[in-house]
Amino acid sequence: MEIREVFARNLRRYRQAAGLSQEELAHRADVDRTYVSALERSVYAATIDVVDKLAVVLDVDASDMLKRPTTAANRKR
């Protein structure tokens, strides 16, 4: 899985867990709602500054936004 896809999945998961719409997240992070939508669809690659802005709003570490999902194959390594 590409890092852009990892970020997209994590962004959507953390946003939904926080109970925020794309519009509300975008407003709080001072970015456009269509940009949040594009990030969640892996259309754009986020800058490190945007990753940090979104993480702050979602109350997670920026590094968590880029963590790959743990799978059985990864645990065996």
N, C-alpha and C positions, 0 to 999 in steps of 0.2 A: 504494500500500500504506500503510495506517494505521501510525502509529508503534508502536501496541500489537502489531501483527502483526510489525513489524520486530524489536522486542524479543523477542517469542516465538520467532521463528526463530533469532535470534542466541543466545538463552539455550540453546535445545535444541542448537544446533550446538556451542557452547563446552562445554556439559556433556558431550556425547557425546565430544568430542575429548579432554576430560580423563579420560574413562573413569569418570565418576561416574553413579550412579543418581540419580533424583530424590530418593530418600530420603537418600542420603549427602550430596548437595548441600544439602538442607534442613537436615540435622543440622549440617553445618559452618557454614552461614550463620545458624543459629538461627532458622529459620522452619519452618512446617509443610509436610510433604510434599505435602499436598493443595493448598497455596498455590502451590508450584512447578509442580505439574501444571496448575493454573488459569492461571498466567502463561504457560506454554508453549502453552496452548490459546487465548490471548487473551481469557480470561474476565474477568480483572481487569487493572487498570492498576497497575503497580508504582510505589511512591513512590521518590523519588530516593535515600532511605536504603537501601531494599531493593535497588535497582539497584547501589548501591555495595557492599553486603554480598556480593551474588552475584558481582560482578566481582572482588572481593578473593579470594574462594574459588577462582574460576576463573582467577585470575592474569592478568586482562586489564584494560585501562583501562575505566572505567565508560562513557566515550564510545563505546568499541567496541561496547558492548551496544546502542547506538541507531543505529549506522551502517546506512544503507540499502545493499542489495546494488548493486554496480556493474554497470550494464548498458550495452550499446552505445549506447542512446539518451542515457544520462546522460553518457557520455564525449564525445559530439558537441557538447554545450552549451558 
